[in-house]
Amino acid sequence: MNDGSSWPVDKLSALRLGRRIVAEVPASRPGRQAFVDVRPKKSHPDAQAQGEGWVRSDAERSFHLEHWEYDRARIDGFDYDIGAVLIGSAAATDESELTTVLNAWGVRPDLFVHPWESEDPK
């Protein structure tokens, strides 16, 4: 039985390919909307691969995580960042540490989606 604590294959693949993923999480109060995003760090080999027209997979990537909360009324507009609050940020040196940080934040890997599948304004 999957309790949501392991990475779905497509999201793990996205991370290894250097693609950002995002999860909507509970906000602190009504009228707010909150998201955690995971951004894989890119390296020189990634830039080289991009210059050659391909995307490099790397199971040894490190990550940057941010937890933002926004004013729901502004989230669809150009000025979504007015009233936005950075709740937390962290770095993870590898996939294991990424899971550890997410566990500490109470965010399950199965909550993540591709950015275009979410209401995250970034």
C-alpha positions, 0 to 999 in steps of 0.5 A: 500500500502506498502511503504517499511517502515514496516518490512517484516515478514521474516526479522523481524523473523530473527532479533527476532531469533538473525540473522544478516540482511544486506541492500545494500545502495548507495555508496559515489562514483563510484567504491565503494559499501556500506552496512548497517548491523543489528546484534541482540545482543545475551544474556545468554538465547540465549547461553543456548538455543543454547547449548540445540540445539534450537534458541530462539526468542526474540521480546525484543532484542537490536541491533548493526548497522554498515554502511560500504563502500568498494572498489568494486574491492576488495569486492569478495576477502580475503582483502575486508577490505583494503580501507573499511570505517566505515561510521556510527555505532549505537546501538538500544535498541529495534525494535522501536529504530532500525526503528528510527535509520534506518529512520535517515540513510534513509534506509527502512526496506524492503531493507534488505535481508539475508547476503547470498542474498547480496554481503556484504563481511562479 
